């Protein structure tokens, strides 16, 4: 779904709506060869949870191996060399200041800034 929506964002195909799950498996590595897991209100920990997380992560990363990705050479050739094609301009970025502090450097930390792509 991710690759399909990324291709649709640059003008190749239709986007697919994403409907998130109500509950999902949460796995956190502890750094000592074990991991924590949470699902259905239950918590579990151990080396077997680490092995499960490693198996899931390895399988996910295999999805992005070069041999697993779609061949984009035909799409690039049909759109004049670029995936977006000549008719699709690059997105414009606008920066909007959303704070009440003056626009100058202060020691209070970074200013809240939001980037909007259109």
Residue, then its C-alpha position, 0 to 999 in steps of 0.5 A: x500500500x505504501x509504494x502504491x500511494x507513493x507512486x500515486x503521489x507522483x502521478x502514477x495510479x490512484x491512491x488507496x485509502x488507509x484504514x488503521x486498526x483499532x488495536x495493534x501489536x506494540x513491540x519495544x526492544x529493551x537493549x539486553x536481548x529482550x523486548x516488551x510486547x503489548x496487545x489486547x491489554x496484555x504485556x509480555x517480555x522476553x527473548x522470544x519477544x525480541x525474536x518475534x520483533x526481529x522477524x517482523x522487522x526483517x520481513x518488513x525491510x525485505x519489502x524494500x529490497x531492490x528486487x521487491x520494488x516495482x520497475x519504474x524505468x518504463x514509467x520514467x521513460x513515458x513521462x519524459x525522464x521524471x516520475x512526476x512528468x512534465x505536467x506536474x509542478x513541484x510542491x510549493x512550501x509555505x512557512x507560517x509563524x504560529x507563536x506570539x514571541x517576536x521573530x528574533x533569536x531568543x534563548x527560550x528554544x525554537x520557535x513553533x513553525x509549521x510547513x504546509x505543502x500545496 
